[in-house]
Amino acid sequence: MNLIERYQFNRTSFQLLGRSLSESQGQVNVVATPEWTVSDNFAHMAGVADDVLAGRLEGVATDPWTEAQVQARRGRSLSELLEEWESKAPAVEELLMPMADQIDPRLVIDLWTHEQDVRGALGIPGGDRDKTLNWIVEQVVAGWLKRIERSDLNALEIEILPAAGDLQAQNDPKTSGEPAGSLRIAPFEAARLTLGRRSRQQILNYDWSGVADPAAYIDLLVVFSPAIQDIVEA
């Protein structure tokens, strides 16, 4: 599955979720994106599609870029936001298809992440065992190991645990060198914490072993910054 196919799979999943929601659910605040409601998350998705088609990519993925997308769509209903996104997403996929796996993987990771943000806010399970999660975790762990190798910290062994209920899965631990300690973590947690969807205390509560100061690793594990409060999801 190339990156455009992954984008198509996950945007369809997110759009189907959106179509199952009421307008009142669209006004629910999302703790993982505390300045945004559920509808604002869909405004961001529609805005990404619109900006890609228009070539407005300066500052891509920064807070000003995403906030402009949301502000431009204030006052629109959840249904209207979905209609815009649904109408523009196929053109995005057609535009990017020739580049296949050369596109920025953040396009897919951001899409999956915001679907989980909305699910978490509304208590709707899903995404913890989908076909995109393992791919995201591969990207996440590779990034962790590179950042740890470039730091002054001791090497760390990362073990991704089997997903809940998956007794057959075997995941070989990955290491950034001769490890002095280890972190054992579930795949969904790995994907959520790296995008700042877990607090510092939640990260410290993971299964650390042989690590004198786990807090020293937090900024290497989180791409943006940890959540300001605990985020507990369905």
C-alpha positions, 0 to 999 in steps of 0.5 A, a space after each residue: 500500500 503506497 502513501 496515497 492509498 493509505 491517505 485514501 483509506 484513512 480519509 474514507 474512514 474519517 469521513 465515514 466517522 464524520 457522517 455518523 456524527 450529529 451537529 451537536 457532537 461537532 461542537 464537542 471540545 477535543 481534549 487532544 486539540 484543546 483549542 478545537 472542537 470536533 468540527 474544527 478538526 474536520 475544518 482542518 482536514 478540508 483546509 489541508 485538501 484545499 491548500 494542497 490543491 491551491 499550492 499554499 504550502 508555505 509553513 505546512 504543518 505549522 500552527 499558523 498554517 493549520 489555524 488559518 484553515 480552521 478560522 477560514 471555516 468558522 461558522 460552517 456546519 459539520 455537514 458543510 465541512 465534510 462536503 468540502 473535504 469529500 469534494 476535494 480529497 479525490 483531486 488531492 489523491 489524483 494530484 499526488 498519485 504520480 509521487 506515490 511514496 515520495 509524498 510527505 508521510 505526515 499527510 497520512 499520520 496527521 489524518 490518522 491522528 486527528 481521527 483518533 483525536 475525535 474518537 477519543 473526545 466522543 468515546 468512540 473506539 477505533 484505530 487501535 488495531 487498524 492497518 495504518 497503525 503498524 506503519 505509523 509505529 515503524 516511522 515513530 520508532 525509527 525517528 526515536 532511535 535516530 534522535 536518541 543516537 544523536 543525543 548525549 543520552 544512553 542508548 535505549 531498547 524499544 519494544 513494541 508490545 502486541 496490540 490488545 488481543 493479538 496473541 500471535 504478534 511478535 515484535 523484535 525490540 529495536 535499539 539505538 546502540 548498546 542499551 542501558 535500559 528499555 521502554 516497552 510500549 503498546 503500538 497505539 500509545 507509541 503513535 499517540 504520545 509521539 504527536 503530543 497526545 499524552 502528558 509527561 506523567 502518562 509517559 513516565 508511567 509507561 514500562 521503563 526498565 533500567 533507565 535512571 531518568 526517563 524524563 530526559 527522553 521525553 523531548 526526544 520521543 514527542 515531536 511537538 510537546 507533551 499534552 498539558 493534561 492527561 488524555 484518556 481515550 476509549 
